[in-house]
Amino acid sequence: LHACSGAYTDRTLTPPFTLALDPVDGTIRGISSEGAGGAQLEIEAPVRSGGLMDLEGEMDLFDPKRLTDLSIDVRQTVLPPISPMSVRYIGHPIAEGTVDIGLRYEITSSELVGSNRFVTDQLALGDKVEGEGMVNLPFKLGVSLLTDKEGHITLEFPIEGNLDDPSFGLGNAIGSAAKEIVGELVKSPFRLLGKLGGGSGDEDFGHVEFEAGSVELETTAADKLRTLAAGAEQRPELILQVEGGYDAEADTTALQEAAFEVLLAERQAAEPAESEVSASLELLEALYRETVADGNLEDLRAQHTTTGEDSAEGATEAVLDETAYYRDLKTALIAAQTVDPAQLHDLGAARAEAIRALLVDEAGIGPSRIKVLEPVAVEPSGDRWVRCRLDVEAGE
């Protein structure tokens, strides 16, 4: 073959899309309709829109399903010209990028065993074209999750099947593999980031837990964020979203407890007493009268008072269970502390800021890669831990 030309045309597109090879050069040796072996192929051709293809191997040209053993390498193929195909299949044009493709296909008696390797460089997708795309997946996010620090995406996957099976098609098999890879990534992106950051890959890094009422990052949560940051450094196209959360039940109780402790400390400092225990009980009673509007201290005291017999005099004596009385006084005073809804909102915002500060100020993630969302109320967990959710999106 010398100074030939070839073309692949997809006539299912409107207008039809053509990928041209020009000029085609090479040799095909040993063409036979009777030999047990196949013809030897060595062909190379530039891709007219950019790139170079090499094909080597063996094939029965009269019955390729009987015997085919081919290696096809496509290097530095420019991707934007194939946008008509990418729009149809994934719904996005290709704005920039190149790809190296390595295909190894063996067919014996219609049984196909193949391997595929795709390495893209600086791949960027354009905006979604409404109404287009045979596969409904967030491919821009998938590209961001796959793109490493050097701007490369490497995909390797096998395919197997019988060419005589009507349900099997090479294009469908490759499409299904790509769909599975991207689908798994976008379903659990934080497992990938955790693994890239040095984690086991089993832990979900998509949330951060705070103790109820607190904005301080616990040691475990801080370590988790550092691992996440290390993984995010390997995927520079990603934007991390931080959503501050608050639990209306657990956080309210914790804030009430904190407010009570502040109130108690202020009153104790202002009214020092000789006996700390008795003074604390007296102080709680004073605070109860001041702050529990619908409370009746005498009734509460009576609930914890029993009548016993004085052994010396034979008379009855009222006995107060001070421990239970103190506990119920404290519980009532805590419940009487007012927590404004704005405090819960501010608590969620402060948690998001704590996460952002660790990722940016300590771990060194670029500020533009962190998006802080509006705080939200989370589902009550029934325990003392409150989860703040993290998410990812593709960068522009």
C-alpha positions as CSV (number, residue, x, y, z in Angstrom):
1,L,0.0,0.0,0.0
2,H,1.4,3.4,-0.9
3,A,-0.1,6.9,-0.9
4,C,-3.6,5.4,-0.4
5,S,-6.4,7.0,1.7
6,G,-9.0,5.5,3.9
7,A,-12.0,6.8,5.9
8,Y,-14.3,5.8,8.7
9,T,-17.8,7.2,8.2
10,D,-20.6,7.2,10.7
11,R,-23.8,7.7,8.7
12,T,-26.0,7.5,11.8
13,L,-25.1,11.1,12.4
14,T,-26.6,14.1,10.6
15,P,-24.6,15.2,8.7
16,P,-22.5,12.0,8.5
17,F,-19.2,12.1,10.3
18,T,-16.0,11.1,8.6
19,L,-12.6,10.4,10.1
20,A,-10.0,10.2,7.3
21,L,-6.6,8.5,7.1
22,D,-4.3,10.0,4.6
23,P,-1.9,8.8,3.2
24,V,-2.0,5.1,4.1
25,D,1.2,3.1,3.6
26,G,2.2,-0.5,4.5
27,T,2.2,-4.1,3.5
28,I,-0.2,-7.1,3.6
29,R,1.6,-10.4,3.1
30,G,0.5,-14.0,2.7
31,I,-3.1,-13.5,1.5
32,S,-4.7,-16.9,1.0
33,S,-8.1,-18.4,1.0
34,E,-6.8,-21.8,2.0
35,G,-3.9,-21.4,4.4
36,A,-4.4,-22.2,8.1
37,G,-2.7,-19.0,9.1
38,G,-3.6,-15.4,8.2
39,A,-2.2,-12.5,6.3
40,Q,0.5,-10.4,7.9
41,L,-0.4,-6.8,8.2
42,E,1.8,-3.8,8.8
43,I,0.1,-0.5,8.1
44,E,0.5,3.1,9.2
45,A,-1.4,6.2,8.4
46,P,-1.7,9.8,9.7
47,V,-5.1,10.8,10.9
48,R,-6.0,13.8,8.7
49,S,-7.3,15.9,11.6
50,G,-4.2,15.1,13.7
51,G,-2.5,11.9,15.0
52,L,-0.9,8.7,13.7
53,M,-2.2,5.1,13.5
54,D,-0.1,1.9,13.4
55,L,-1.6,-1.5,12.8
56,E,0.2,-4.8,13.0
57,G,-0.8,-8.4,13.3
58,E,-2.4,-11.3,11.5
59,M,-5.9,-11.7,10.0
60,D,-7.7,-14.2,7.8
61,L,-9.0,-11.6,5.4
62,F,-11.6,-14.0,4.0
63,D,-12.9,-15.0,7.5
64,P,-11.8,-12.5,10.2
65,K,-13.9,-14.2,12.8
66,R,-11.9,-17.4,12.4
67,L,-8.6,-15.7,13.0
68,T,-7.6,-12.2,13.9
69,D,-4.7,-11.1,16.1
70,L,-4.2,-7.3,15.8
71,S,-2.5,-4.5,17.6
72,I,-3.7,-1.0,16.8
73,D,-1.9,2.0,18.2
74,V,-3.2,5.5,17.7
75,R,-0.9,8.3,19.0
76,Q,-1.6,11.9,19.6
77,T,-5.0,12.0,17.9
78,V,-6.6,15.4,18.2
79,L,-10.0,15.1,19.9
80,P,-12.0,18.2,19.0
81,P,-12.7,17.1,15.4
82,I,-14.6,14.0,16.7
83,S,-17.0,16.2,18.7
84,P,-20.0,15.1,16.4
85,M,-19.5,11.6,17.8
86,S,-18.9,12.6,21.4
87,V,-22.1,14.8,21.3
88,R,-24.1,11.9,20.1
89,Y,-22.8,9.3,22.6
90,I,-22.1,11.4,25.8
91,G,-23.9,14.7,25.0
92,H,-20.8,16.9,25.2
93,P,-18.5,18.3,22.5
94,I,-14.8,18.0,23.1
95,A,-13.2,21.4,23.6
96,E,-9.6,20.3,23.6
97,G,-7.2,17.3,24.2
98,T,-5.4,14.5,22.5
99,V,-5.6,10.7,23.0
100,D,-3.3,7.7,22.7
101,I,-5.1,4.5,22.1
102,G,-3.7,1.0,22.4
103,L,-6.0,-1.9,21.3
104,R,-5.1,-5.6,21.4
105,Y,-7.7,-7.9,19.8
106,E,-7.6,-11.6,19.4
107,I,-10.4,-13.5,17.7
108,T,-10.5,-17.3,17.5
109,S,-13.6,-19.1,16.1
110,S,-15.7,-16.0,16.8
111,E,-14.5,-15.7,20.4
112,L,-13.1,-12.2,21.0
113,V,-10.6,-11.4,23.8
114,G,-9.5,-7.8,23.8
115,S,-7.7,-5.2,25.8
116,N,-8.2,-1.4,25.5
117,R,-5.9,1.4,26.8
118,F,-6.8,5.0,26.4
119,V,-4.5,7.8,27.6
120,T,-5.9,11.3,27.1
121,D,-3.9,14.5,27.6
122,Q,-5.6,17.8,28.7
123,L,-9.1,16.5,27.8
124,A,-11.8,19.1,28.3
125,L,-15.5,18.7,27.6
126,G,-17.8,21.5,26.5
127,D,-21.2,22.2,27.9
128,K,-23.9,19.6,27.7
129,V,-26.0,19.7,24.5
130,E,-29.6,19.4,25.5
131,G,-31.4,16.4,24.1
132,E,-28.1,14.7,23.1
133,G,-26.2,11.8,24.6
134,M,-27.0,8.1,24.6
135,V,-25.6,7.6,28.1
136,N,-27.0,9.8,30.8
137,L,-24.1,10.3,33.2
138,P,-22.2,13.4,34.5
139,F,-19.3,13.0,32.2
140,K,-17.7,16.4,33.0
141,L,-17.5,15.3,36.7
142,G,-16.2,11.9,35.5
143,V,-13.4,13.6,33.5
144,S,-12.4,15.7,36.5
145,L,-12.3,12.6,38.7
146,L,-10.1,10.8,36.3
147,T,-7.7,13.6,35.3
148,D,-4.4,13.5,37.2
149,K,-2.0,16.3,38.1
150,E,-0.3,16.1,34.7
151,G,-3.6,16.4,32.9
152,H,-3.7,12.8,31.9
153,I,-6.5,10.2,32.0
154,T,-5.6,6.5,31.8
155,L,-8.3,3.9,31.2
156,E,-7.6,0.2,30.8
157,F,-10.2,-2.4,30.5
158,P,-10.7,-5.8,28.8
159,I,-13.6,-6.9,26.7
160,E,-14.7,-10.5,25.8
161,G,-17.6,-11.9,23.8
162,N,-18.8,-14.0,21.0
163,L,-19.2,-12.2,17.6
164,D,-22.0,-14.6,16.6
165,D,-24.0,-13.5,19.6
166,P,-26.6,-10.9,18.3
167,S,-26.5,-9.1,21.6
168,F,-22.8,-8.5,21.5
169,G,-21.3,-5.5,19.7
170,L,-17.8,-4.1,19.9
171,G,-18.9,-0.5,20.2
172,N,-21.5,-1.4,22.8
173,A,-19.0,-3.4,24.8
174,I,-16.6,-0.5,24.9
175,G,-19.4,2.0,25.7
176,S,-20.7,-0.3,28.5
177,A,-17.2,-0.5,30.0
178,A,-16.7,3.3,29.9
179,K,-20.2,3.8,31.4
180,E,-19.4,1.4,34.3
181,I,-16.1,3.1,35.1
182,V,-17.6,6.6,35.1
183,G,-20.8,5.5,36.8
184,E,-18.8,3.9,39.7
185,L,-16.6,7.0,40.0
186,V,-19.4,9.5,40.3
187,K,-21.4,7.2,42.6
188,S,-18.6,7.2,45.2
189,P,-16.0,9.8,44.3
190,F,-14.7,10.2,47.9
191,R,-13.6,6.6,48.0
192,L,-11.3,7.3,45.1
193,L,-10.0,10.5,46.7
194,G,-9.4,8.8,50.0
195,K,-7.4,6.0,48.2
196,L,-5.4,8.6,46.2
197,G,-4.6,10.3,49.5
198,G,-3.2,7.2,51.1
199,G,-6.4,5.7,52.6
200,S,-7.6,2.2,52.3
201,G,-10.2,3.0,49.7
202,D,-12.9,1.4,51.9
203,E,-13.7,4.5,54.0
204,D,-16.1,7.1,52.7
205,F,-14.6,10.6,53.0
206,G,-17.8,12.3,52.0
207,H,-18.7,13.6,55.4
208,V,-17.0,15.1,58.5
209,E,-18.4,14.6,62.0
210,F,-18.5,17.2,64.8
211,E,-19.5,16.7,68.4
212,A,-22.9,18.2,69.1
213,G,-22.6,21.9,70.0
214,S,-19.0,22.1,68.9
215,V,-17.2,23.6,65.9
216,E,-13.8,22.0,66.8
217,L,-12.5,19.3,64.5
218,E,-11.7,16.2,66.4
219,T,-8.3,14.5,65.7
220,T,-10.0,11.7,63.6
221,A,-11.9,14.2,61.5
222,A,-8.8,16.4,61.0
223,D,-6.8,13.4,59.9
224,K,-9.6,12.4,57.5
225,L,-9.6,15.8,55.9
226,R,-5.8,15.7,55.5
227,T,-6.1,12.4,53.6
228,L,-8.9,13.9,51.5
229,A,-6.8,16.9,50.7
230,A,-3.9,14.7,49.6
231,G,-6.2,12.9,47.2
232,A,-7.8,16.1,45.9
233,E,-4.2,17.3,45.1
234,Q,-4.1,14.4,42.6
235,R,-7.3,15.6,40.9
236,P,-6.8,19.3,40.4
237,E,-9.8,19.7,38.2
238,L,-12.2,19.0,41.0
239,I,-14.1,21.5,43.2
240,L,-14.9,20.4,46.7
241,Q,-18.2,21.5,48.2
242,V,-18.5,21.9,51.9
243,E,-22.0,21.9,53.5
244,G,-22.2,23.0,57.2
245,G,-24.8,21.0,59.0
246,Y,-26.6,21.2,62.4
247,D,-28.8,18.8,64.3
248,A,-31.7,20.7,65.7
249,E,-32.1,18.2,68.5
250,A,-28.6,17.3,69.5
251,D,-27.1,20.7,68.9
252,T,-29.9,22.5,70.7
253,T,-29.3,20.4,73.8
254,A,-25.6,20.9,73.7
255,L,-25.9,24.6,73.3
256,Q,-28.4,24.7,76.2
257,E,-25.9,22.8,78.3
258,A,-23.1,25.2,77.4
259,A,-25.3,28.2,78.1
260,F,-26.2,26.8,81.5
261,E,-22.5,26.2,82.4
262,V,-21.7,29.8,81.5
263,L,-24.6,31.1,83.6
264,L,-23.6,28.9,86.6
265,A,-20.0,29.9,86.4
266,E,-20.9,33.6,86.3
267,R,-23.2,33.3,89.4
268,Q,-20.7,31.2,91.3
269,A,-18.0,33.8,90.7
270,A,-20.3,36.6,91.8
271,E,-21.6,34.7,94.9
272,P,-18.7,32.7,96.5
273,A,-19.9,30.3,99.2
274,E,-18.2,28.5,102.1
275,S,-19.6,25.1,101.2
276,E,-19.4,24.4,97.5
277,V,-22.0,21.6,97.5
278,S,-24.7,23.3,99.6
279,A,-24.0,26.6,97.8
280,S,-24.4,24.9,94.4
281,L,-27.8,23.4,95.5
282,E,-28.9,26.8,96.8
283,L,-27.7,28.5,93.7
284,L,-29.6,26.1,91.5
285,E,-32.7,26.7,93.4
286,A,-32.2,30.5,93.1
287,L,-31.6,30.1,89.3
288,Y,-34.7,27.8,89.0
289,R,-36.9,30.5,90.6
290,E,-35.5,33.1,88.2
291,T,-35.5,31.2,84.9
292,V,-38.1,28.4,85.0
293,A,-41.2,30.4,84.4
294,D,-43.7,27.6,84.7
295,G,-41.8,25.6,87.4
296,N,-42.8,25.1,91.0
297,L,-39.7,24.5,93.2
298,E,-41.7,23.3,96.2
299,D,-43.4,20.6,94.1
300,L,-40.1,19.5,92.6
301,R,-38.5,19.4,96.1
302,A,-41.5,17.4,97.4
303,Q,-41.1,14.8,94.6
304,H,-37.6,14.0,96.0
305,T,-38.6,14.1,99.7
306,T,-39.5,11.0,101.7
307,T,-40.7,10.6,105.3
308,G,-38.5,8.5,107.6
309,E,-38.5,7.7,111.4
310,D,-36.1,9.4,113.8
311,S,-34.8,6.5,116.0
312,A,-34.0,8.7,119.0
313,E,-37.3,10.6,119.3
314,G,-39.6,8.2,117.6
315,A,-40.8,11.1,115.4
316,T,-41.0,11.3,111.7
317,E,-38.5,13.3,109.7
318,A,-38.5,14.6,106.0
319,V,-35.5,13.3,104.1
320,L,-34.5,15.0,100.8
321,D,-32.7,12.9,98.1
322,E,-30.3,15.7,97.2
323,T,-28.6,13.8,94.4
324,A,-31.8,13.2,92.4
325,Y,-33.1,16.7,93.4
326,Y,-29.9,18.3,92.1
327,R,-30.0,16.3,88.9
328,D,-33.6,17.3,88.1
329,L,-33.0,20.9,89.0
330,K,-30.0,21.0,86.6
331,T,-32.1,19.2,83.9
332,A,-34.9,21.8,84.2
333,L,-32.4,24.7,84.1
334,I,-30.7,23.4,81.0
335,A,-34.0,23.0,79.2
336,A,-34.9,26.6,80.2
337,Q,-32.0,28.0,78.3
338,T,-33.0,29.7,75.1
339,V,-31.4,28.7,71.8
340,D,-32.2,31.0,68.8
341,P,-32.5,29.3,65.4
342,A,-29.9,31.7,64.2
343,Q,-27.4,30.1,66.6
344,L,-27.9,26.8,64.9
345,H,-27.4,28.3,61.5
346,D,-24.2,30.0,62.7
347,L,-23.0,26.7,64.2
348,G,-23.4,25.0,60.8
349,A,-21.6,27.9,59.1
350,A,-18.8,27.8,61.6
351,R,-18.3,24.0,61.0
352,A,-18.1,24.6,57.3
353,E,-15.5,27.3,57.9
354,A,-13.5,24.9,60.1
355,I,-13.4,22.4,57.3
356,R,-12.5,25.0,54.7
357,A,-9.7,26.4,56.9
358,L,-8.1,23.0,57.4
359,L,-8.2,22.2,53.6
360,V,-7.0,25.7,52.5
361,D,-4.9,27.1,55.3
362,E,-3.2,23.9,56.5
363,A,-3.5,21.4,53.6
364,G,-2.8,24.0,50.9
365,I,-5.8,23.4,48.6
366,G,-6.4,26.4,46.4
367,P,-9.2,28.6,47.8
368,S,-10.9,28.6,44.4
369,R,-11.3,24.9,44.7
370,I,-13.4,25.0,47.9
371,K,-17.1,26.0,47.6
372,V,-18.8,26.6,51.0
373,L,-22.6,26.0,50.8
374,E,-25.4,27.3,52.9
375,P,-25.8,25.5,56.2
376,V,-28.6,22.9,56.4
377,A,-30.4,21.0,59.1
378,V,-29.4,17.4,59.1
379,E,-31.5,14.4,60.0
380,P,-31.4,13.9,63.8
381,S,-29.0,11.1,64.5
382,G,-30.0,10.3,68.1
383,D,-26.3,10.5,69.3
384,R,-23.9,13.3,70.0
385,W,-22.2,13.4,66.6
386,V,-23.4,15.7,63.7
387,R,-22.4,15.0,60.1
388,C,-21.4,17.8,57.7
389,R,-21.7,16.6,54.1
390,L,-19.0,17.0,51.4
391,D,-19.5,16.8,47.6
392,V,-17.6,17.3,44.4
393,E,-18.2,19.0,41.1
394,A,-16.3,19.5,37.9
395,G,-14.2,22.6,37.6
396,E,-14.8,25.0,34.8
